[in-house]
Amino acid sequence: MRARSSNPDCPPPGHPFESFDARPALRSPRRRQVMQLAGAGALLHILSGCGGSGDPLPTADNLAEAIQWGRGAIGQVLQSGEASAVSVALLTSEGVIWQEAFGIADPEGQKPATVDTRFNIGSVSKVVGALAAMMLCDRGMLELDAPIVRYLPDYRMLSPEFDRITVRHLISHTSGLPGTNWRNIFAFGPIEGYARDTLEGLAHFHLKHLPGELAVYCNDGFTMVENLVAEVSGLPFAEFVQREILEPLGMRNSAYPVQPFPEGSYVHAVYIKASACPRNSCRPTPPAGSPPRPAT
């Protein structure tokens, strides 16, 4: 079965866009529950009127009920020891109606988490990588369906079909790349060159399926997006994202850790005993000082 895809066309090369200035988890048996909490999806059965701009605003009573339920559920997760801190925000069409932080950001220093505390967002960062690629596409600097070897001429793999991989394949998990570069994947400080190491390492691997044939979750695809953005924009990937996405959106507490964040400004990784979760299911979540790459 071939993967289905939409067809948002990018402008052709030479399109007269404004010129671009290129100046220099923890994994546990309850991980799914924690992820649902983080998305506030579990509150929707209480706040039925938060689905869109046309829905009525929640009443004071069901808002209070939702907040009470949320606090209780978060308290259970923290009490279990499977997380040290949680930050939650609940939004309606009117904006943020509940924002609160729970737990301890630094277990050793006993520093409480606040709504400004940084959390490692893991694979949510794939959204940022895809957005960066599409911004360059809109500017006529990338073509969505062009082979990535056009932009990365030193990219090689053992499978001859590697030269069919396009930008679209990378951001839709349909490239056929192996999956994940495990070297230095759990780091406790910034490590430069992870994306370049991935590109060079792929020269020793085969594709796991033909490009576009299947959709299989793939971290390597977004690491290759990092290489693409840097090559085309002339900026390091983290700098491009900071300048072109995070700063314009006013996301002052969001950043790639190109250098360690100040102690106490982020939530530390949490570990649990191996006996507390099934075999091979427990892994440390890299702290906020991990390298600028999509995390699993």
MOWO-V609334 format. One record per residue. N is the residue number from 1. RES is the residue in one letter. PHI is phi in degrees with one decimal (none if undefined). OMEGA is omega in degrees with one decimal (* if undefined). D_LAST is the distance of its C-alpha to the last C-alpha in Angstrom with 1 decimal. Layout:
n res phi omega d_last
N RES PHI OMEGA D_LAST
N RES PHI OMEGA D_LAST
//
This chain:
n res phi omega d_last
1 M none -178.8 26.1
2 R -93.4 -178.6 25.2
3 A -68.8 175.4 22.5
4 R -86.7 179.5 24.2
5 S -147.0 174.4 23.6
6 S -82.6 -175.5 25.4
7 N -134.8 175.8 27.4
8 P -76.0 -174.2 27.2
9 D -70.8 173.4 29.3
10 C -92.1 177.2 28.8
11 P -65.8 180.0 32.1
12 P -69.9 177.3 33.7
13 P -57.0 178.3 33.9
14 G 86.5 177.9 36.5
15 H -60.4 -172.3 36.1
16 P -77.6 172.5 37.8
17 F -80.3 175.6 35.0
18 E -59.1 -175.9 35.3
19 S -65.1 -178.1 34.6
20 F -100.4 -179.9 31.4
21 D -89.4 -177.7 31.8
22 A -107.4 177.6 29.7
23 R -65.9 179.0 31.2
24 P -58.6 * 30.3
25 A none 164.5 8.4
26 L -41.3 176.3 10.3
27 R -106.8 -177.3 10.4
28 S -145.2 178.9 14.0
29 P -60.1 -177.4 16.5
30 R -108.3 -178.4 16.6
31 R -60.7 179.4 13.0
32 R -61.2 178.9 14.1
33 Q -62.9 179.9 17.1
34 V -64.8 179.3 15.5
35 M -63.9 177.5 13.4
36 Q -64.7 177.3 16.7
37 L -61.6 -176.8 18.5
38 A -59.9 178.6 16.3
39 G -86.4 -178.9 17.3
40 A 60.3 179.9 20.8
41 G -64.3 -178.2 21.1
42 A -71.0 179.8 22.9
43 L -88.1 -170.9 25.7
44 L -68.0 179.1 26.7
45 H -70.5 178.3 29.2
46 I -92.1 -179.3 31.0
47 L -101.7 -176.2 30.9
48 S -71.4 -176.3 32.0
49 G -102.1 -178.2 33.1
50 C -119.6 -173.4 29.9
51 G -87.8 -178.4 28.9
52 G 177.3 -174.3 30.2
53 S -66.7 -178.7 32.9
54 G -89.4 -178.0 35.7
55 D -83.7 176.9 35.0
56 P -68.4 177.5 37.1
57 L -70.7 178.3 35.7
58 P -65.3 176.4 35.1
59 T -76.2 178.9 38.1
60 A -61.3 -177.8 38.4
61 D -68.9 -177.7 38.6
62 N -75.6 172.6 35.5
63 L -66.5 178.3 33.5
64 A -62.0 177.9 34.7
65 E -64.3 -180.0 33.8
66 A -64.2 -179.5 30.2
67 I -64.4 178.8 29.8
68 Q -62.0 178.4 31.4
69 W -62.6 -179.1 29.2
70 G -61.0 179.3 26.0
71 R -61.9 179.3 27.2
72 G -65.8 -180.0 28.1
73 A -65.0 178.4 24.8
74 I -64.7 178.2 22.9
75 G -59.8 178.3 25.5
76 Q -64.6 179.5 24.9
77 V -63.7 -179.2 21.2
78 L -65.7 -179.0 22.2
79 Q -65.7 180.0 25.1
80 S -70.9 -178.3 23.1
81 G 84.1 -178.6 21.4
82 E -84.2 174.4 17.8
83 A -152.4 179.2 17.3
84 S -101.1 -177.5 19.4
85 A -155.1 177.2 19.4
86 V -141.5 173.5 18.9
87 S -124.7 -175.4 19.9
88 V -134.2 173.2 21.1
89 A -137.6 178.9 23.0
90 L -115.7 -174.9 25.1
91 L -120.5 167.5 26.5
92 T -125.0 177.5 29.4
93 S -64.1 179.1 31.2
94 E -90.7 -179.5 33.0
95 G 117.2 -178.8 30.0
96 V -74.8 179.4 28.3
97 I -112.4 173.2 30.4
98 W -152.8 177.6 28.4
99 Q -143.6 -175.0 26.2
100 E -158.9 176.6 25.8
101 A -118.8 -176.8 23.8
102 F -135.0 171.5 24.0
103 G 88.4 -172.9 23.6
104 I -117.0 178.6 23.3
105 A -75.3 -177.7 21.1
106 D -126.3 -177.2 22.5
107 P -57.5 -179.0 23.6
108 E -72.9 -178.7 25.9
109 G -86.1 -179.7 27.5
110 Q 54.9 177.9 27.5
111 K -86.0 -177.9 26.7
112 P -68.7 175.0 26.1
113 A -73.3 175.9 23.3
114 T -125.9 179.3 24.7
115 V -69.1 177.0 23.8
116 D -99.2 179.4 23.3
117 T -67.8 178.4 20.9
118 R -81.5 173.2 17.6
119 F -119.8 173.7 14.3
120 N -72.7 -174.0 10.8
121 I -90.7 175.0 9.7
122 G 58.0 -172.9 5.9
123 S -75.4 169.8 5.5
124 V -60.3 179.1 9.3
125 S -65.3 176.2 9.8
126 K -61.7 176.8 9.9
127 V -61.1 180.0 13.2
128 V -67.3 178.2 14.5
129 G -62.0 178.4 14.0
130 A -64.3 178.6 15.7
131 L -63.8 178.4 18.4
132 A -59.8 179.6 19.1
133 A -64.0 -178.3 19.7
134 M -70.3 175.3 21.9
135 M -64.4 177.9 23.8
136 L -68.6 175.2 24.8
137 C -64.5 179.3 25.7
138 D -61.4 -179.4 28.0
139 R -86.9 178.5 29.6
140 G 77.3 -177.5 30.5
141 M -97.3 175.0 28.5
142 L -132.0 170.1 26.1
143 E -113.0 -173.2 26.9
144 L -60.7 -176.4 24.4
145 D -108.1 175.4 25.9
146 A -88.5 175.7 26.8
147 P -59.0 -177.4 25.5
148 I -68.5 177.2 23.1
149 V -65.4 175.1 25.4
150 R -62.4 -176.8 27.9
151 Y -100.8 -179.2 25.8
152 L -124.5 -172.1 24.3
153 P -65.3 179.2 27.3
154 D -93.0 177.1 26.1
155 Y -75.6 -179.1 23.1
156 R -141.5 170.3 24.0
157 M -145.6 179.9 22.9
158 L -71.9 177.6 25.0
159 S -78.8 -177.2 25.1
160 P -64.4 -178.2 27.7
161 E -77.2 -178.6 26.1
162 F -58.0 -175.8 23.4
163 D -76.8 175.2 25.7
164 R -89.5 -174.7 25.4
165 I -66.8 -179.7 21.9
166 T -113.2 176.1 22.2
167 V -60.9 178.6 20.3
168 R -57.5 179.2 20.3
169 H -60.4 -177.3 18.6
170 L -61.6 -173.1 15.7
171 I -88.3 177.5 15.1
172 S -116.5 177.2 15.8
173 H 60.6 -178.4 13.6
174 T -121.3 -173.9 17.0
175 S -75.4 -173.6 17.3
176 G 88.2 176.5 17.3
177 L -64.2 -171.4 15.3
178 P -55.1 179.3 14.1
179 G 145.3 -174.3 10.3
180 T -150.2 169.5 8.5
181 N -85.4 -172.9 10.6
182 W -84.6 179.4 10.3
183 R -68.7 178.4 13.0
184 N 61.1 -176.6 12.6
185 I -71.7 175.8 8.8
186 F -109.8 -175.9 9.8
187 A -109.2 179.1 12.6
188 F -111.9 175.5 15.1
189 G -170.1 -180.0 16.6
190 P -59.0 176.7 16.3
191 I -126.0 179.9 16.3
192 E -76.3 171.6 18.0
193 G 88.4 -179.2 17.8
194 Y -61.6 -178.0 14.2
195 A -65.9 178.9 14.6
196 R -65.4 177.6 18.0
197 D -61.6 177.5 17.2
198 T -64.5 179.6 14.9
199 L -57.9 -178.8 17.8
200 E -68.5 -179.2 20.3
201 G -67.5 -179.6 18.5
202 L -63.3 178.4 18.4
203 A -62.3 -178.2 22.1
204 H -104.5 -175.5 22.0
205 F -124.2 169.8 20.2
206 H -93.7 168.4 21.3
207 L -68.0 176.5 19.9
208 K -91.1 169.7 18.8
209 H -162.7 -179.7 20.7
210 L -66.9 179.3 22.9
211 P -56.5 179.0 21.6
212 G 85.2 -176.0 22.0
213 E -75.5 -177.4 22.8
214 L -136.9 170.8 19.8
215 A -111.2 -177.8 16.8
216 V -131.2 -176.8 13.8
217 Y -49.7 -169.6 10.2
218 C -147.6 175.9 9.4
219 N -70.9 -176.6 7.1
220 D -57.1 -179.2 10.4
221 G -59.0 -178.4 12.4
222 F -79.8 171.6 11.1
223 T -67.5 175.6 11.5
224 M -69.3 173.4 14.9
225 V -60.5 176.9 15.5
226 E -58.0 177.4 15.4
227 N -62.3 -179.5 18.1
228 L -62.2 -178.2 20.0
229 V -60.9 179.8 20.3
230 A -64.5 -177.5 21.4
231 E -67.2 -174.6 23.9
232 V -78.7 -176.5 25.4
233 S -82.6 -175.1 25.6
234 G 81.1 178.8 26.7
235 L -117.6 169.0 24.5
236 P -56.2 -175.7 21.4
237 F -52.8 -177.5 18.4
238 A -61.5 179.5 17.9
239 E -70.0 177.5 21.7
240 F -59.0 -178.7 21.8
241 V -62.4 -179.0 19.4
242 Q -62.5 -176.0 21.3
243 R -74.2 -169.3 24.6
244 E -97.1 -176.8 24.2
245 I -122.5 -171.7 21.9
246 L -68.4 -179.0 21.4
247 E -65.2 178.0 25.0
248 P -60.2 179.9 26.8
249 L -87.0 -179.8 25.0
250 G 72.5 -178.5 26.0
251 M -87.1 -170.8 22.5
252 R -70.0 -179.6 23.8
253 N -99.2 179.4 21.3
254 S -108.5 -178.8 18.3
255 A -170.4 168.0 17.5
256 Y -86.8 -176.4 15.3
257 P -80.1 176.4 16.2
258 V -71.6 169.2 18.4
259 Q -145.7 -175.7 20.3
260 P -57.1 175.2 19.9
261 F -72.8 177.9 20.5
262 P -57.4 179.5 23.7
263 E -58.7 179.8 23.6
264 G 91.6 -178.8 23.7
265 S -93.3 -177.6 22.1
266 Y -139.8 179.4 18.6
267 V -83.1 179.4 17.3
268 H -73.6 175.1 16.8
269 A -63.1 179.9 14.3
270 V -118.8 178.9 15.8
271 Y -120.3 172.6 16.4
272 I -126.2 -178.0 18.2
273 K -63.4 -178.3 20.5
274 A -59.4 -178.5 19.4
275 S -71.7 -175.5 22.2
276 A -86.5 -179.8 20.8
277 C -147.3 -177.6 18.2
278 P -60.9 -179.0 18.2
279 R -56.5 177.1 17.9
280 N 67.2 -178.9 14.5
281 S -98.9 -177.7 12.8
282 C -103.2 176.3 12.8
283 R -138.7 178.4 10.4
284 P -70.0 171.5 10.8
285 T -86.4 -179.3 8.9
286 P -58.7 178.2 9.7
287 P -70.7 -176.8 12.7
288 A -65.9 178.0 13.7
289 G -92.5 -179.4 15.1
290 S -79.1 -171.8 12.1
291 P -66.9 -178.0 12.4
292 P -74.6 -178.4 12.5
293 R -156.8 173.3 9.6
294 P -62.4 179.8 6.7
295 A -99.7 179.1 3.8
296 T -84.9 * 0.0
//
